[in-house]
Amino acid sequence: MTDCLTGAGASPRPDGYRWPHPQAAGIDIGNASHYVAVRPDRDPEPVRQFKCFTADLHRLADWLKSCGVQTVAMQSTGVYWIPLYDILEERGFEVYLVNARHTKNLPGRKSDVQECQWLLKLHTYGLLNNSFQPTSQVRELRTYWRQRAEHVRAAASCIQRMQKALTQMSVQLANVISDLSGVTGQLIVRAIVGGERDPQKLAALRDRRVHASSEEVAKSLASGVTSKPANGGHFKTGQGKWPGTKLFYSVASCGGKSVFVRQLRGPHLST
């Protein structure tokens, strides 16, 4: 490893060939620390370890600058590469983000060679392909968009759990309104969460645009009824009884959905 990279690129080979990336470095990305390798003629200690703290990442970039490194190769390991990638890109290095499978499939690696040294060798010889990375502005926008999609999925999951809890409580509200997350559904669910148990009072929260009548809504909210409604179809107060565990499940789902909706409607974080 040492002899094949000593002086690589400083002068052409006898056949006139020059290495594609003579001012290269290789970085083995880790969770707690990164191992960095430069050519042996650039530093008496060509392989160094740096912690993943921000100050250490800047110290890593300073060392690469002092060694005359212009381009760096690193593997896309999890998300651990992102902070270092951003710092090196900001400091003006050409960063190659390579797929780990590509480095493992190439022959010729010796057992006593560290991963960072192997990346250095491959990058110096031009054997690594750089993965596409959009600009920092696009990456920032993509992060916002992905977070929004996660909130939408999480809110939808809360609505599904809320619907499941209401069905287990024998509350058939979904059969009379089209969307439990709409105005009527949320008003009724929040009233139940607040302690209201009278189906007639809950049905009075019905929005005028709902096609189902107040009687139908009240009927869907009556739980645990064993006899026919009295007084011409009007349900008696107190006929809506729900198990505490299911009610708690509905409360938690309603609260979780509200949190995600507030985050979706809130202003973006300023940078």
N, C-alpha and C positions, 0 to 999 in steps of 0.2 A: 504493500500500500504506500509506504513512504517513498520508495525509490521511483515508483511509476508516476508520482505527482511532483517530485522535487523539480522545481524550475519549469513545470509544465506551462507552456505558453509564453515563457520569457523569450524564447527564441524558437524559430521553426525547426522541425525535425529535419534530418538529412534529406528527406524527400520533399521538403518544402511545406509540409502540412502543419497547420496551426490548430490548436485545440479550440473548439467553439466557445468555451467559457473558461478561460484561464484564471480569471479573478473570481473564482466561485467559492462557496461555502456550503456545507451540508448541516442540517439541523434535525436531530431526532426529537420529535415532539413527545412530551410526557405530561402527566397530570400535575406532578409536583415540581418537576424540573425538566430542563431541556439540555441536551448534549449537542455541542456545536464543534464542527471540525473545519479547519482551514488547511491550506497547503503547509507542509513542514517548513518551507523556506520563509514563511511569513511570520512565524512566531515560534520561540523555543518550546512553548506548550501548545501544540496545534489542536488539541482536543480539550475543551473546557465544559464545565457544568455550570448552568445558571438556574437559579430558582425562578418560579413563575410569577413572583411579585413584580409589580409595574416598574419599580426602581431597578430591579435586576434585568428586566427586559430592555430598559434603556441602556443599562451598562453593557448588555450583550451587543446592542447596536453600536455603541461607542467602540467596543473591541473590534467588531467587524470593520468599521471605518478605519481604525488604526492599522488594520491588516491589509488595507487596500482592496477589500472585497467589494464587488459591484453587483453580483447576482447570488441569490441564495435559493437552495432547494430544500423543501420541507414536505412532509407527508400530511395529508388531510386526516389527522387522527381526531375523531370525535369533534368537539368544539374547542379543544384546547389550543388549536393553532390560531384562532381568530385574533386574540389580543396581540400576539407577536406579529402576525401578518399585518395588522393595521399599523403597528409601530414601525416596522421595517418599510412598509410602503410609504409612510409619512416621511421617513428619513431618506427616501430616494433610492432604495435598493430595488432591483428587479427580482421579484419573488416568484419562484416556481412552486406552485402547489401541485404535488404529484399524487397519483393514486398508489397506495401501498402495494396493490397487486402487481403493478408494473415493475416495481423494484424487486419483488420476490421472484418474478418469472425470468429475470435476466441471469444467465449463467456467469460463473467466474468468481463468485464471492468466497473469500476464505473465512474459516471459522473464527480466526482471531481478529477480524476486522469489525469494529463497531458500526452500528447502523448509520451514524452520522458520517463516518468515513466512507462508507459504501455509497451514500447519497452524494458526497463530495466527488467521488471518483466518477460516478455515472453522469453527474451534471457537468463536470469538466469535459468529459468526452462527448457531451451532447446527446446522451441516450435517454433523456427524460422528456416526457411531454408535459407541457404546462396545462393545467385545468383552467377552463374559462372562469373568470371572476369579473362580475360587473363592477361599475364604478362605485365609489363609496356612497354617493347619493342614491343610486339604485338599491344598494344593499340596505341602506337605512329605510327607504320606502318599502322594500320587501319585508323587512322586519315588522313594520307597522301593519302591513297587510296580513301577514301570517298571524300576528297577535289578534287582529280583528276577527279573522276566520276562526281562531281558537275560541274567542268569546262567543261567537255566534253558535258554534257547535255546543259549547258548554251550556248556553242559555236554552238551546233546544233540548238538551238532555235533561235539564231541570224541569222543563215543561212536561216531558214524557214521564218523569218520575212523579210529578204532581198529578198527572192524569191517572197513573197507576194507583196512587194512594186514594184518590177520590173514588175510583171504581171499586177498590177493596172496601171502602166505606159505604158502598151502595149509593153513591152520589152519581147519578147519570147525567151530569151537566153537559158532557160532551155530545149527548144525543139531541140536545135542543139548541145548542149554539155551535157555530161552525169552528170557532177558534178559542181555546181556553186562554190563550195569551192576549186576547182582545180586551176591549174596554169592559164589557159585561163580565167576562170570565174572571178578569183580575179584580174587579170590584167585589164580586161575590166571594172569591177565594180569600181576599184580604179581610172581608167582613167575618168570614168563618174563622180565620186566624185571630181576628180581634175578639172573638168570643160570641158572635151572633149565632143563634141556633134556630131561630124562627124562619121556616121556609118562606112565609109570606113576606117578611121584611127583607129577606135575601132576594126574593124575586122582584121586589120593588126597585132594586138596583139595576134592573134590566134596562139596557139602552133602547130607545124607541126604534132603532133600525133593526133590532132583532126580530126575525119573523115569528118565532115562537111566542105564544101569549104568556102572560104572567102566571096563569094557572099551570101551563105546561112546565115552566121553569120551576115553580114551586113544587110540582109533583116530582120532578127530577131530583130535587134537593131533599125530599123526605126520606129518611133512612130508618130502617128498623120498624116499618109500619106493618102491622099484622092484621089490621081491620080496615074497612073502607073509610074514606074521609067523610067526616060529618058535615052538616050544614051545606048541602048542595055542592059538595066537592071541595070545600075549603079545608085545608089541613090545620089541625090544632097546633098551637104553640107547644114546642117541646117534643114534637114527633121526630125532629132531626137529632139523632144521637149517633155519635161517632166514637170509635175506640181511640183511646189516648195515643197509642203507638202510631196508628195511621195518621192521626191529626198532626202529631209531631213530624212525621215524614213529609206531610204536605207543607207544613210550616217551613221546614228546612229547605225544601225544593223551591218554594215561593221566594224565600229570602235569597237563595243562591241565584235564582233567575234575575232578581232585582239588582243584585250586585253587578252581574255581567252586563245588564242593559245600561246601567249607569256608566260603566266604563266605556261602553260603545258610544254613548252620547256625550261623554265628557270631552274637554279640549285635549289636544295632543300635548305631550310633554315638550317643553321648550328645550332646545339644545344650546 
